[in-house]
Amino acid sequence: MIELEGVPELVDPVMVAAFEGWNDAGDAASTAVAHLDREWKGEVFAALDAEDYYDFQVNRPTVFMEDGVRKITWPTTRLSVVRVGGDKPRDLVLVRGIEPSMRWRSFCNELLGFAHELGVELVVVLGALLGDTPHTRPVPISGTTSDADLARRMDLEETKYEGPTGIVGILQEACTHAGVPAVSLWAAVPHYVSQPPNPKATLALLNRLEDLIGVRVPLGELPEDARAWQVGVDQLAAEDSEVAEYVQSLEEARDTAELPEASGEAIAREFERYLRRRDGAGPGPGSPGGHATADGGDGPSGAPFLRDNPSGRTRPPKPPKASGDDEESSED
């Protein structure tokens, strides 16, 4: 049974969820939800029972000291609620946790039970995957849904993905079957610099979320962190001519594939976001050991190409052809 006695009646609530693990390359998605929770001072009102969903040999509990007393934090998924002010206030239900080890259907049903009791009108699940995208270009964000009508109304892609999936895909399909509108937003993280954090990908997810649900997200130091991250990766890449050449090939492929995007709606969207932030107005409606990749496979989570390993420097793979399809094949 779900007890929500401490939660007030919510206004136009949207559930925003992210899970550490296979669907969270560079920790970009989970960091985005953590940012929202921190900036809006979210209040945790529920936590799922860790015994039901987690293998503690995979996701181990941690021990810490508090006032001289040893305590244990168990891996779990927590729900908090925040109120977004403005001319049209609305509430967000933030779901932040770890991809469960077992009982995924029960896990999703429990989250849907909370969504139903709270009157959630839309579920947005954030994810990040490894892709052949250069760190020097804007982070590709794909918005997908299984609902054809929702895809048309919110300018999203109707997912056609087939292949391995994670909890993001399972939760989205559970929402669809339960009649709850659901969207997944995916950030493509450069596979050659996959270690967390990736503030540039986190920032891109938050910007897309802002457009999608019609709230202004306080970004804090994220823009500065994103710029510093890119400068740092630039410097590391410059130290290795092979990596620099590989990045250049990715840039050329990306630029060729996205030439049609250099005009029209893409520019208009960016200009509108700039005006909203300048004027201070809100926008209008609008597995462990690896990560999801653009082709649905299990990408590397070990040392990225910019790091040395015991056997020597890793050679970057042959750059892809300029088809423009690599980011579009994201799951769900």
DAVENDA-V26334 format. One record per residue. N is the residue number from 1. BURIAL is # if it has 24 or more other ideal C-beta (glycine too) atoms within 12 Angstrom, else .. D_LAST is the distance of its C-alpha to the last C-alpha in Angstrom with 1 decimal. Layout:
BEGIN
<<N	BURIAL	D_LAST> <N	BURIAL	D_LAST>>
END
This chain:
BEGIN
<<1	.	29.9> <2	.	28.3> <3	.	31.0> <4	.	30.3> <5	.	34.0> <6	.	33.7> <7	#	30.9> <8	.	32.3> <9	.	31.1> <10	#	28.1> <11	.	27.8> <12	#	24.7> <13	#	22.5> <14	#	19.0> <15	#	17.2> <16	#	15.7> <17	#	14.4> <18	#	13.9> <19	#	14.7> <20	#	16.8> <21	#	16.2> <22	#	13.7> <23	#	11.0> <24	#	13.9> <25	#	15.4> <26	#	18.7> <27	#	18.4> <28	#	17.1> <29	#	14.8> <30	#	17.3> <31	#	20.1> <32	#	18.8> <33	#	19.0> <34	#	22.3> <35	#	23.5> <36	#	23.0> <37	#	24.7> <38	.	27.6> <39	.	28.2> <40	#	28.3> <41	.	30.0> <42	#	27.7> <43	.	29.5> <44	.	28.0> <45	#	28.6> <46	#	26.8> <47	#	25.7> <48	#	24.2> <49	.	26.7> <50	#	26.0> <51	.	28.0> <52	.	25.4> <53	#	22.3> <54	#	23.4> <55	.	25.3> <56	.	27.9> <57	.	28.6> <58	.	25.1> <59	#	24.9> <60	.	28.6> <61	.	30.3> <62	.	32.3> <63	.	36.0> <64	.	37.5> <65	.	40.8> <66	.	41.4> <67	.	45.0> <68	.	46.2> <69	.	44.2> <70	.	41.6> <71	.	38.3> <72	.	35.0> <73	.	31.5> <74	#	29.0> <75	#	25.4> <76	#	23.5> <77	#	21.2> <78	#	23.1> <79	#	22.8> <80	#	24.8> <81	#	25.5> <82	#	26.6> <83	#	28.2> <84	#	27.6> <85	.	30.9> <86	.	31.9> <87	.	32.9> <88	.	30.1> <89	.	29.4> <90	#	26.3> <91	#	25.1> <92	#	22.1> <93	#	21.3> <94	#	20.0> <95	#	18.4> <96	#	18.9> <97	#	19.1> <98	#	18.4> <99	#	15.8> <100	#	18.0> <101	#	19.8> <102	.	20.3> <103	.	20.0> <104	#	16.3> <105	.	16.8> <106	.	19.8> <107	#	18.2> <108	#	15.6> <109	#	18.5> <110	#	20.6> <111	#	18.4> <112	#	18.0> <113	#	21.8> <114	#	22.3> <115	#	20.1> <116	.	22.3> <117	#	25.5> <118	#	24.8> <119	.	23.9> <120	#	20.5> <121	#	19.5> <122	#	16.0> <123	#	13.5> <124	#	11.8> <125	#	10.0> <126	#	10.7> <127	#	9.7> <128	#	11.5> <129	#	11.5> <130	#	14.6> <131	#	15.2> <132	#	18.3> <133	#	19.0> <134	#	22.5> <135	#	23.3> <136	#	25.7> <137	#	23.4> <138	#	21.2> <139	#	17.9> <140	#	15.0> <141	#	12.6> <142	#	9.6> <143	#	8.7> <144	#	6.0> <145	#	6.8> <146	#	7.7> <147	#	11.2> <148	.	13.1> <149	.	15.8> <150	#	14.0> <151	.	12.4> <152	.	16.1> <153	.	17.6> <154	#	15.6> <155	.	15.2> <156	#	11.4> <157	#	9.4> <158	#	8.6> <159	#	5.5> <160	.	7.5> <161	#	6.0> <162	.	8.6> <163	.	9.9> <164	.	10.3> <165	#	8.0> <166	#	9.4> <167	#	10.4> <168	#	7.6> <169	#	5.3> <170	#	8.8> <171	#	10.0> <172	#	7.6> <173	#	8.6> <174	#	12.1> <175	#	12.4> <176	#	11.7> <177	.	14.3> <178	.	16.6> <179	.	16.7> <180	#	15.5> <181	#	13.7> <182	#	10.5> <183	#	8.6> <184	#	6.6> <185	#	8.8> <186	#	8.7> <187	#	12.2> <188	#	13.4> <189	#	16.4> <190	#	19.3> <191	#	19.5> <192	#	23.3> <193	#	23.5> <194	#	20.9> <195	#	23.2> <196	#	22.8> <197	#	23.3> <198	#	21.6> <199	#	22.8> <200	#	21.9> <201	#	18.1> <202	#	18.7> <203	#	20.7> <204	#	18.2> <205	#	15.5> <206	#	18.4> <207	#	19.5> <208	#	16.3> <209	#	16.2> <210	#	19.9> <211	#	19.3> <212	#	16.7> <213	#	18.7> <214	#	22.2> <215	#	23.7> <216	#	25.5> <217	#	24.3> <218	#	27.3> <219	#	26.5> <220	.	29.6> <221	.	30.1> <222	#	26.6> <223	.	27.6> <224	.	30.6> <225	.	28.7> <226	#	26.2> <227	.	29.2> <228	.	31.0> <229	#	28.0> <230	#	27.9> <231	.	31.7> <232	.	31.7> <233	#	29.3> <234	.	31.4> <235	.	34.4> <236	#	33.1> <237	#	31.9> <238	.	35.3> <239	.	37.0> <240	#	35.6> <241	.	36.2> <242	.	33.8> <243	#	30.9> <244	#	32.1> <245	.	32.2> <246	#	28.7> <247	#	27.4> <248	.	29.4> <249	#	27.9> <250	#	24.4> <251	#	25.7> <252	.	27.3> <253	#	24.2> <254	#	22.1> <255	.	25.0> <256	.	25.6> <257	#	22.0> <258	#	21.9> <259	.	25.4> <260	.	24.4> <261	.	22.6> <262	.	25.9> <263	.	27.2> <264	.	26.6> <265	.	23.7> <266	.	22.5> <267	.	26.0> <268	.	26.5> <269	#	23.6> <270	.	24.9> <271	.	28.4> <272	.	27.6> <273	#	26.1> <274	.	29.3> <275	.	31.5> <276	#	29.8> <277	.	30.3> <278	.	33.8> <279	.	34.8> <280	.	33.2> <281	.	31.5> <282	#	28.1> <283	#	25.5> <284	.	25.2> <285	.	22.5> <286	#	20.2> <287	#	16.3> <288	.	19.5> <289	.	21.0> <290	#	18.0> <291	#	14.7> <292	#	11.4> <293	#	12.2> <294	#	11.1> <295	#	11.8> <296	#	10.0> <297	.	13.5> <298	#	15.4> <299	#	17.0> <300	#	20.4> <301	#	21.2> <302	.	24.9> <303	.	27.1> <304	#	25.5> <305	#	27.4> <306	#	29.5> <307	.	31.0> <308	.	33.8> <309	.	33.5> <310	.	36.5> <311	.	36.4> <312	.	36.4> <313	.	34.0> <314	#	30.8> <315	.	30.6> <316	#	27.6> <317	.	25.9> <318	.	26.7> <319	#	24.9> <320	#	22.4> <321	.	23.6> <322	.	22.9> <323	.	20.3> <324	.	18.0> <325	.	14.9> <326	#	14.1> <327	#	12.0> <328	#	10.3> <329	#	8.8> <330	#	6.5> <331	#	3.8> <332	#	0.0>>
END
